[in-house]
Amino acid sequence: MVSLKTTCGFQNIRGPGIFSFLETLLLGLSSAMTRLSVSLQVIQLQLCTINIVKTFKRYLGISSFLWGLQRKHNIVLPGKVSPTLEVPDSIFKPQYVTQKLSVTKAPPDAEVKSPKQIEGMRKTCSIAASLLKFAGSLIKVGMTTDELDKAVHAECLSKGAYPSPLLYQGYPKSICTSVNNVVCHGIPDDRRLLDGDIICVDITVFYDGYHGDTSATFLVGSVAGEMCHLVEVARQCRDAGIAVCRPKARFSEIGWAVSNCAESAGYSVVPEFCGHGIGEYFHGPPDIIHVAYDDDAEMEEGMTFTIEPIICMGSPEIRILQDGWTAVTTDNSWSAQFEHTVLVTRSGVEVLTT
């Protein structure tokens, strides 16, 4: 066989070998054309694939953008806060208002209430519970948390009670309204409640010398199933903490019960905020920790305190915003909270805020 020398063209071709050469040449060209056709098909397929991927990426980008808008839509940041409401002189006020104190002094240790004190607590807690139900009946899509605060403030005064949060360490409103990613201490403002929100309303009142504290998380409009589940688990966590209360029970049992309930559902508990002793003072000993820990301090008959775990869908890490009050999750995950003031009795526990 002869070699094809590209530098000399055909000048070295001799005799009958030319036909063999032409045949080889034609076969080579045919093979090259076939390979070229296949290559063009591959290129065309690759271009088609690239276009599909670009279109899919565009779709994903639009979807991500829309989802981002929705998430941003429901992520709550502080709005405009209206002026502090007035309370008439006829309403009996706590010391931190009348004497310009930051707080009312509490006893150094967990207090065992007398029968008279317990009766005073029952009256106050009953008012707090009725105000929480009143607030829940008002909640609807489109209303502002400021409107809710004004309505509860007026209802509280109509019962002869003082809204405990008002002016407590400078807090400017009568209730706390914590929506979606706000963990607690949300200040009522001009943000309107949106369809699908969840809102925790925290109400404490001062009546005839005693405070009563309670909270609940409410659904706004049509709420997604996973959020409804979060709210229900938060309620169960509070109730699990209450169920272990009895004389001689360790306070740490509350934290274990709450943690087990939350974690079994795949949620977390915010450790920074705890329940507290309550009575003629707003906050006092004992601290009711809602996460698992070990301590031997025991409950006694006659003690009153709050149980109020905050349950999160995501990370339990929080940060405080510039207003000095509003606590939010660092990952913008949603949270829910329920709270009762309870009394340790001889036979177990009595929920006072029902």
C-alpha positions in Angstrom: 0.0 0.0 0.0 1.2 3.4 -0.7 1.4 6.2 1.8 -0.4 9.5 1.2 2.1 12.3 1.6 0.2 15.5 2.0 3.2 17.6 1.1 3.4 16.2 -2.5 -0.2 15.8 -3.5 -0.7 13.1 -6.1 2.7 13.2 -7.9 4.0 10.0 -6.4 1.0 7.9 -7.5 2.0 5.2 -10.0 0.1 2.8 -12.3 -2.9 0.7 -11.2 -2.5 1.7 -7.5 -4.4 4.8 -8.2 -7.7 3.0 -8.0 -6.9 1.5 -4.7 -5.9 4.9 -3.5 -9.1 6.5 -4.7 -11.1 3.8 -3.0 -9.3 4.4 0.2 -9.7 8.1 -0.1 -13.5 7.9 -0.7 -13.9 5.5 2.2 -11.9 7.9 4.4 -14.1 10.8 3.3 -17.3 8.8 3.9 -16.1 7.9 7.4 -15.1 11.5 8.1 -18.6 12.7 7.0 -20.2 10.1 9.2 -18.2 11.3 12.2 -19.0 14.9 11.3 -22.7 14.1 11.2 -22.5 12.4 14.5 -20.6 15.2 16.0 -23.1 17.8 14.7 -25.9 15.7 16.3 -24.0 15.6 19.6 -23.4 19.3 19.4 -27.1 19.9 18.6 -28.1 17.7 21.6 -25.7 19.5 23.8 -27.1 22.8 22.8 -30.6 21.6 23.4 -29.6 20.3 26.8 -27.9 23.6 27.6 -31.1 25.5 26.6 -33.2 23.1 28.8 -30.8 23.7 31.8 -30.9 27.4 31.2 -34.7 27.4 31.1 -34.8 25.2 34.3 -32.4 27.5 36.0 -34.5 30.5 35.0 -37.5 28.7 36.5 -35.7 27.8 39.6 -34.5 31.4 39.9 -38.0 32.7 39.5 -39.3 30.2 42.0 -36.6 31.0 44.5 -37.2 34.7 44.0 -41.0 34.2 44.6 -40.3 31.9 47.6 -37.8 34.5 48.9 -40.5 37.2 48.6 -43.0 35.0 50.5 -40.5 34.2 53.2 -39.5 37.9 53.4 -43.3 38.7 53.4 -43.8 36.7 56.6 -40.5 37.5 58.4 -41.4 40.1 61.0 -39.4 43.2 61.7 -40.4 46.0 64.1 -42.8 48.6 62.6 -44.0 52.0 63.8 -45.0 52.1 67.5 -47.7 54.4 68.5 -47.6 56.5 71.7 -47.9 54.8 75.1 -51.5 54.6 76.3 -52.8 56.2 79.5 -54.1 54.6 82.6 -56.5 56.5 84.8 -55.7 57.3 88.4 -58.5 55.1 89.6 -56.6 52.0 88.6 -54.4 50.5 91.3 -50.8 50.4 89.8 -47.7 48.4 90.7 -44.7 49.9 92.5 -42.6 50.1 89.3 -45.1 52.6 88.0 -46.0 54.6 91.1 -42.5 54.8 92.5 -40.7 54.9 89.2 -38.8 51.7 90.0 -37.5 49.3 87.3 -39.2 46.3 89.0 -41.1 45.5 92.2 -38.8 43.9 94.7 -39.3 40.1 95.0 -38.4 37.8 97.9 -34.9 36.2 97.7 -36.3 32.7 97.6 -39.3 31.0 96.1 -42.3 32.1 98.1 -44.9 29.9 99.7 -48.2 31.8 99.5 -50.7 32.2 102.3 -54.4 31.3 101.7 -55.1 35.1 101.4 -52.4 35.5 98.8 -53.6 32.4 96.9 -57.1 33.8 96.8 -55.7 37.1 95.5 -53.8 35.3 92.8 -56.9 33.3 91.7 -58.8 36.6 91.1 -56.0 38.2 89.1 -55.2 35.1 87.0 -58.9 34.7 86.2 -58.9 38.3 84.7 -55.7 37.5 82.8 -57.3 34.4 81.3 -60.4 36.2 80.3 -58.3 38.9 78.6 -56.4 36.3 76.6 -59.6 34.8 75.4 -60.8 38.2 74.5 -57.7 38.9 72.5 -58.0 35.6 70.7 -61.5 36.5 69.6 -60.3 39.7 67.9 -57.4 38.3 65.9 -58.0 38.4 62.1 -56.2 39.0 58.9 -55.5 42.6 58.3 -55.6 44.0 61.8 -52.5 45.5 63.3 -50.9 44.3 66.6 -51.3 47.9 67.8 -55.1 47.7 67.3 -55.0 44.5 69.3 -53.0 46.1 72.1 -55.5 49.1 72.3 -58.5 46.8 72.5 -56.9 44.6 75.3 -55.8 47.7 77.1 -59.3 49.1 77.2 -60.8 45.8 78.2 -58.2 45.4 81.0 -59.1 48.9 82.4 -62.8 48.1 82.2 -62.1 45.2 84.7 -60.3 47.5 87.1 -56.9 45.9 86.4 -53.6 47.3 85.3 -51.7 45.8 82.2 -48.5 44.7 83.9 -46.1 45.0 80.9 -46.9 48.7 80.5 -43.9 50.7 81.7 -42.2 47.6 83.2 -38.5 48.4 82.7 -39.7 51.0 80.1 -41.8 48.6 78.0 -44.1 50.9 76.0 -47.2 48.7 75.5 -49.8 46.7 77.4 -49.3 43.3 75.8 -46.6 41.4 73.9 -47.4 40.3 70.4 -44.8 37.9 68.9 -45.5 37.0 65.3 -43.9 34.1 63.3 -40.1 34.4 63.7 -40.4 36.7 66.8 -39.7 34.5 69.8 -41.1 36.8 72.5 -41.5 40.4 73.7 -42.7 41.6 70.4 -43.9 45.2 70.7 -47.3 45.9 69.1 -47.0 48.2 66.1 -48.5 49.1 62.7 -47.7 45.8 61.0 -50.9 44.1 59.7 -51.4 40.4 60.4 -51.2 38.3 57.2 -53.1 35.2 56.2 -51.0 32.3 57.4 -49.3 34.1 60.3 -49.2 32.8 63.8 -49.1 35.2 66.8 -48.3 34.7 70.4 -50.2 37.1 72.7 -48.7 37.4 76.2 -50.9 39.0 78.8 -50.1 39.9 82.4 -52.4 41.9 84.6 -52.1 43.5 88.0 -55.2 43.5 90.2 -55.7 44.2 93.9 -51.9 43.8 94.5 -51.2 40.6 92.5 -50.0 39.7 89.0 -51.3 37.0 86.8 -49.5 35.9 83.6 -50.6 33.8 80.6 -50.0 33.5 76.9 -51.2 31.5 73.8 -50.3 31.3 70.2 -53.2 31.9 67.7 -53.6 31.1 64.0 -54.3 33.9 61.6 -56.5 32.9 58.7 -55.5 29.8 56.8 -52.2 28.5 58.3 -50.0 25.8 56.8 -50.2 22.3 58.4 -46.6 22.4 59.6 -47.2 25.6 61.4 -50.4 24.3 63.0 -48.3 21.3 64.2 -45.7 23.5 65.7 -48.4 25.4 67.6 -50.0 22.2 68.9 -46.7 20.8 70.0 -45.9 24.1 71.9 -49.2 23.6 73.8 -48.3 20.0 74.6 -44.9 21.1 75.8 -46.4 23.6 78.3 -48.9 20.9 79.5 -46.1 18.3 79.8 -44.3 20.8 82.1 -47.4 21.4 84.2 -48.1 17.7 84.5 -45.0 17.0 86.6 -45.7 19.7 89.2 -46.5 18.5 92.7 -45.0 18.9 96.2 -41.5 17.5 96.5 -41.1 17.3 92.7 -37.8 18.8 91.4 -38.1 22.0 89.3 -35.7 20.4 86.9 -38.4 17.8 86.0 -40.2 20.6 84.1 -37.3 21.1 81.8 -36.9 17.4 81.1 -40.6 17.0 80.4 -40.7 20.0 78.0 -37.4 19.0 76.2 -38.6 15.4 75.7 -41.9 16.6 74.3 -40.3 19.1 71.9 -37.5 16.9 70.7 -39.7 13.9 70.1 -41.6 16.1 67.6 -38.4 17.3 65.9 -38.4 20.8 67.5 -36.1 22.8 69.8 -36.6 24.8 73.0 -35.3 28.3 73.4 -33.1 28.1 76.6 -32.6 31.9 77.2 -36.1 32.6 78.4 -37.7 30.9 81.4 -40.8 30.9 83.6 -40.7 32.7 86.9 -42.2 33.0 90.3 -45.1 35.5 90.5 -47.3 37.2 93.1 -47.1 40.7 94.4 -44.1 40.9 92.1 -44.1 40.4 88.4 -40.9 38.3 88.2 -39.2 36.5 91.1 -37.8 33.1 92.1 -37.9 30.3 91.2 -36.6 30.4 87.6 -38.4 27.8 85.6 -36.0 26.4 83.1 -37.6 24.7 80.1 -34.6 22.7 78.9 -33.1 19.5 80.4 -30.8 20.2 83.4 -30.1 18.7 86.8 -30.9 20.4 90.0 -32.3 19.2 93.4 -34.5 22.3 94.3 -38.0 21.1 95.1 -41.5 22.5 94.8 -43.6 23.1 97.9 -47.3 23.5 98.4 -48.4 27.1 98.0 -45.7 28.1 95.4 -46.9 30.0 92.3 -45.0 30.3 89.1 -45.3 30.4 85.4 -44.5 27.6 82.8 -44.0 29.2 79.4 -41.7 27.2 77.0 -40.9 28.7 73.6 -40.7 26.0 70.9 -38.9 26.6 67.5 -39.1 24.8 64.2 -35.4 25.5 63.6 -32.4 26.7 65.6 -33.2 27.8 69.2 -30.6 30.6 68.9 -32.0 34.1 69.2 -31.0 37.7 69.0 -32.5 40.9 70.5 -33.3 43.7 68.1 -32.4 47.3 68.5 -35.6 48.2 70.4 -34.1 46.2 73.3 -37.1 43.9 73.6 -38.0 42.0 70.5 -36.3 38.6 70.4 -36.2 36.8 67.1 -34.7 33.5 65.9 -31.3 33.9 64.1 -32.4 31.7 61.3 -35.9 33.3 60.9 -37.6 30.0 61.8 -41.0 30.3 63.4 -41.7 29.7 67.1 -44.8 29.2 69.3 -45.4 29.6 73.0 -48.1 28.9 75.6 -48.1 29.9 79.2 -50.0 29.3 82.4 -49.6 30.5 86.0 -49.8 27.5 88.3 -50.2 26.8 92.0 -48.6 23.8 93.7 -51.3 22.2 95.8 -51.3 19.4 98.4 -52.5 16.9 95.7 -50.6 18.2 92.7 -51.0 21.4 90.8 -53.8 23.9 90.0 -53.7 26.0 86.8 -54.8 29.5 87.8 -55.0 31.1 84.4 -58.0 29.1 83.0 
